[in-house]
Amino acid sequence: MAIDFYKYHALGNDYIVIDPNTSNFHLNQKAIQLICDRNFGIGSDGILYGPILKAEKIELKIFNPDGKVHMPGEKIDIEIKDDRIFMTGSVSAVAKGKFVEDFLRCF
């Protein structure tokens, strides 16, 4: 099975981006571990899964290489109002804001 993905480098880390809107691939812990493995997979510090479109918000889930959600339940919510982007989430999630801005330029 082939899936479309992007791989970005930002803030000293590299992340794989998978868009659930264009892929029928469902992530599970074992799949995430294999994808992030630097010897047997693509290799990365994690997976950004999104954008997940919900009403007027865009959600982005962050998975660690061990297959777990980065800090359980952590995500970045992105809201666009009047052509401005607002991001909310935990401090560590929002620290990846530069990456998210680059990520949004893809859409």
C-alpha positions in Angstrom: 0.0 0.0 0.0 1.4 3.4 -0.9 0.6 6.5 1.1 1.4 10.1 0.4 3.4 11.9 3.1 5.7 14.8 3.6 8.9 14.9 5.7 10.0 18.2 7.2 12.9 19.2 9.3 12.3 22.0 11.9 13.7 23.0 15.2 16.4 20.3 15.1 13.8 17.5 14.6 12.3 15.8 11.6 8.7 14.9 11.3 6.6 13.0 8.8 3.3 14.6 7.9 0.3 12.4 6.9 -2.9 14.0 5.8 -5.9 11.9 6.8 -8.1 13.7 4.3 -6.1 12.3 1.3 -5.1 8.9 2.7 -7.1 5.9 3.8 -4.2 4.8 5.9 -5.1 4.4 9.6 -2.3 4.9 12.1 -1.9 2.4 15.0 1.0 2.1 17.4 2.8 -0.6 15.5 2.5 1.3 12.2 3.8 4.5 13.8 6.8 2.6 15.3 7.7 1.1 12.0 7.3 4.4 10.0 9.5 6.3 12.5 12.2 3.6 12.7 15.4 5.0 11.1 16.6 1.5 10.0 13.5 -0.2 8.7 11.1 2.7 8.0 11.2 6.3 6.8 12.7 7.5 10.1 11.6 10.5 12.1 11.2 12.0 15.5 7.4 11.6 15.2 4.4 11.9 13.0 2.1 14.9 12.5 -1.3 13.6 11.6 -3.5 16.3 10.1 -5.2 18.5 9.2 -8.2 17.0 10.9 -11.1 19.3 9.9 -13.7 19.9 12.6 -16.2 22.7 12.0 -14.2 25.9 12.0 -11.1 24.4 13.5 -8.2 22.4 12.2 -6.7 19.8 14.5 -3.2 18.3 14.3 -2.2 15.2 16.3 1.4 14.6 17.2 2.6 11.0 17.6 5.9 10.1 19.2 8.1 7.4 17.5 7.0 4.9 20.2 3.5 5.1 18.7 1.9 7.1 21.5 0.2 10.5 21.3 2.7 13.1 22.4 1.6 13.9 26.0 -1.7 12.0 26.0 -4.5 14.0 24.5 -2.1 16.8 23.3 -2.8 18.4 20.0 -2.7 21.7 18.3 -5.9 23.4 17.4 -5.7 25.9 14.6 -8.5 28.3 13.9 -8.6 30.7 11.0 -10.7 33.9 11.4 -10.5 37.0 9.2 -7.5 35.6 7.4 -5.5 35.2 10.7 -4.3 32.0 12.1 -4.8 31.2 15.8 -3.1 28.2 17.4 -3.9 26.8 20.8 -2.4 23.8 22.6 0.2 23.0 25.2 3.4 25.0 25.4 5.4 22.1 23.8 2.8 21.9 20.9 2.7 25.6 20.2 6.6 25.7 20.3 6.3 23.8 17.0 4.4 26.8 15.6 6.9 27.6 12.9 6.6 24.1 11.6 2.8 24.4 11.7 2.9 27.6 9.6 5.1 25.8 7.0 2.7 22.8 7.2 -0.3 25.0 6.5 1.3 26.5 3.4 0.8 23.1 1.8 -3.0 23.6 1.8 
